[in-house]
């Protein structure tokens, strides 16, 4: 039991029984303090003014039944845990009491009343465990509510995936991005939406242990209308705190089709410009060969030899491109020499 003081409210109108229970706790003082009341009215007043750690109550009291003190009659977990006692062994009452929130049901006897410290310790520990589970459940519900609120108002498509890639949850943005409603995608295998050329790489990333860190990937996904959309997805696994195993994967995906199209158009323009530049250089070389037929082919031979030497020196591909251009133009000044 905790080192903090434990305040127990004993609700018992029969003096001999109350004295026997109080005597059982004598060697537990001052860690455990017992306050005795004789009726439901006194018990309610004591609960309002001094929240006890535990209530030990006789089932039948002069002004009613102590079942009225059970958590179902107050806000759950904010009322103290209760052990009910009765002089009559009634199975129906025991089941009803435990269903209503009592932590224990004890038939009065000298042995059970003298064992009350042990029953009290067990009840308090059980109540603490129950409260912890309730707080965790509340925190989980709040977390899920916040996740859903963010997901349902985000422009990105938020998804939760099982370890085999099945979609557990998809946010409403999927209808804008892919044309499907959340109901159409929930339960589907996410890999089935990915372009066949991109699928193997994405599945490989999905299966790696590296998914335990944040991963960002780009791929093409099929739109409901049949065309493909470029998506950029950032994903991370949710791990079991106890075992460290992957519970699910959460991902945020955005449509980057316009960006991809712009990048492709820019690359095409760059390739066209480079091709035009190369053709211009080659045109100058041909003009030089026509001007000086005595050394025709000299420029090509110098270029080939220069590239072989440069490769031996370990220059990279980009540097070799610039070396080639320089070699082709090494005699370009001859164009200005009079015949």
QUIPENOR-V575332 format. One record per residue. N is the residue number from 1. RES is the residue in three letters. SS is DSSP state (H for helix, E for strand, L for the rest). PHI is phi in whole degrees, 0 to 359 (* if undefined). Layout:
n res ss phi
N RES SS PHI
N RES SS PHI
This chain:
n res ss phi
1 UNK L *
2 UNK L 298
3 UNK L 284
4 UNK L 290
5 UNK L 296
6 UNK E 249
7 UNK E 259
8 UNK E 249
9 UNK E 261
10 UNK E 259
11 UNK E 253
12 UNK L 210
13 UNK L 271
14 UNK L 267
15 UNK H 301
16 UNK H 300
17 UNK H 292
18 UNK H 298
19 UNK H 295
20 UNK H 295
21 UNK H 292
22 UNK H 297
23 UNK H 294
24 UNK H 295
25 UNK L 265
26 UNK H 302
27 UNK H 280
28 UNK H 263
29 UNK L 282
30 UNK L 270
31 UNK L 297
32 UNK E 244
33 UNK E 244
34 UNK E 245
35 UNK E 243
36 UNK E 258
37 UNK E 233
38 UNK L 246
39 UNK L 211
40 UNK H 295
41 UNK H 299
42 UNK H 295
43 UNK H 297
44 UNK H 298
45 UNK H 296
46 UNK H 295
47 UNK H 297
48 UNK H 292
49 UNK H 267
50 UNK L 223
51 UNK L 298
52 UNK L 281
53 UNK L 282
54 UNK E 202
55 UNK E 245
56 UNK E 247
57 UNK E 229
58 UNK E 290
59 UNK L 296
60 UNK E 253
61 UNK E 237
62 UNK L 301
63 UNK L 247
64 UNK E 143
65 UNK E 254
66 UNK H 288
67 UNK H 304
68 UNK H 292
69 UNK H 270
70 UNK L 294
71 UNK H 306
72 UNK H 298
73 UNK H 264
74 UNK L 230
75 UNK L 291
76 UNK L 305
77 UNK L 71
78 UNK L 264
79 UNK L 263
80 UNK L 289
81 UNK E 291
82 UNK E 229
83 UNK E 251
84 UNK E 263
85 UNK E 239
86 UNK E 211
87 UNK L 275
88 UNK L 241
89 UNK L 281
90 UNK L 243
91 UNK H 296
92 UNK H 298
93 UNK H 294
94 UNK H 299
95 UNK H 297
96 UNK H 298
97 UNK H 294
98 UNK H 292
99 UNK H 295
100 UNK L 278
101 UNK L 121
102 UNK L 294
103 UNK L 275
104 UNK E 203
105 UNK E 226
106 UNK E 238
107 UNK E 275
108 UNK L 298
109 UNK L 199
110 UNK H 305
111 UNK H 293
112 UNK H 292
113 UNK H 287
114 UNK H 287
115 UNK L 272
116 UNK H 300
117 UNK H 303
118 UNK H 294
119 UNK H 297
120 UNK H 294
121 UNK H 299
122 UNK H 296
123 UNK H 295
124 UNK H 295
125 UNK H 295
126 UNK H 296
127 UNK H 293
128 UNK H 296
129 UNK H 295
130 UNK H 295
131 UNK H 295
132 UNK H 297
133 UNK H 297
134 UNK H 295
135 UNK H 295
136 UNK H 295
137 UNK H 295
138 UNK H 297
139 UNK H 297
140 UNK H 295
141 UNK H 296
142 UNK H 295
143 UNK H 296
144 UNK H 295
145 UNK H 295
146 UNK H 295
147 UNK H 301
148 UNK H 295
149 UNK H 298
150 UNK H 295
151 UNK H 296
152 UNK H 284
153 UNK L 247
154 UNK L 271
155 UNK L 283
156 UNK L 284
157 UNK E 274
158 UNK E 264
159 UNK E 221
160 UNK E 241
161 UNK E 240
162 UNK L 285
163 UNK L 294
164 UNK L 262
165 UNK L 90
166 UNK E 283
167 UNK E 279
168 UNK E 276
169 UNK E 212
170 UNK E 224
171 UNK L 284
172 UNK L 301
173 UNK H 298
174 UNK H 299
175 UNK H 290
176 UNK H 286
177 UNK H 278
178 UNK L 243
179 UNK L 86
180 UNK L 265
181 UNK L 278
182 UNK H 304
183 UNK H 294
184 UNK H 288
185 UNK H 266
186 UNK L 300
187 UNK L 94
188 UNK L 277
189 UNK E 279
190 UNK H 298
191 UNK H 296
192 UNK H 293
193 UNK H 273
194 UNK E 272
195 UNK L 306
196 UNK H 301
197 UNK H 287
198 UNK H 258
199 UNK H 297
200 UNK H 299
201 UNK H 295
202 UNK H 291
203 UNK H 296
204 UNK H 296
205 UNK H 294
206 UNK H 294
207 UNK H 273
208 UNK L 285
209 UNK H 293
210 UNK H 296
211 UNK H 295
212 UNK H 294
213 UNK L 255
214 UNK L 295
215 UNK E 238
216 UNK E 240
217 UNK E 226
218 UNK E 240
219 UNK E 197
220 UNK E 260
221 UNK E 238
222 UNK E 285
223 UNK L 277
224 UNK L 302
225 UNK L 277
226 UNK L 108
227 UNK L 271
228 UNK E 258
229 UNK E 242
230 UNK E 280
231 UNK E 242
232 UNK E 245
233 UNK E 243
234 UNK E 248
235 UNK E 227
236 UNK E 209
237 UNK E 281
238 UNK E 259
239 UNK E 257
240 UNK L 289
241 UNK L 300
242 UNK L 278
243 UNK L 262
244 UNK L 80
245 UNK L 283
246 UNK E 283
247 UNK E 271
248 UNK E 197
249 UNK E 237
250 UNK E 251
251 UNK E 222
252 UNK E 238
253 UNK E 237
254 UNK E 232
255 UNK E 280
256 UNK L 242
257 UNK H 301
258 UNK H 299
259 UNK H 296
260 UNK H 297
261 UNK H 296
262 UNK H 295
263 UNK H 296
264 UNK H 294
265 UNK H 296
266 UNK H 295
267 UNK H 295
268 UNK H 297
269 UNK H 297
270 UNK H 296
271 UNK H 296
272 UNK H 296
273 UNK H 295
274 UNK H 294
275 UNK H 296
276 UNK H 296
277 UNK H 295
278 UNK H 296
279 UNK H 294
280 UNK H 296
281 UNK H 298
282 UNK H 298
283 UNK H 295
284 UNK H 296
285 UNK H 295
286 UNK H 297
287 UNK H 296
288 UNK H 294
289 UNK H 295
290 UNK H 291
291 UNK H 288
292 UNK L 235
293 UNK H 292
294 UNK H 294
295 UNK H 248
296 UNK L 302
297 UNK L 89
298 UNK H 299
299 UNK H 300
300 UNK H 296
301 UNK H 294
302 UNK H 298
303 UNK H 297
304 UNK H 298
305 UNK H 295
306 UNK H 298
307 UNK H 294
308 UNK H 295
309 UNK H 295
310 UNK H 298
311 UNK H 295
312 UNK H 298
313 UNK L 284
314 UNK L 88
315 UNK L 291
316 UNK L 277
317 UNK H 299
318 UNK H 298
319 UNK H 293
320 UNK H 296
321 UNK H 298
322 UNK H 292
323 UNK H 299
324 UNK H 300
325 UNK H 298
326 UNK H 297
327 UNK H 294
328 UNK H 300
329 UNK L 261
330 UNK L 296
331 UNK L 252
332 UNK H 299
333 UNK H 297
334 UNK H 297
335 UNK H 302
336 UNK H 267
337 UNK L 277
338 UNK L 300
339 UNK L 303
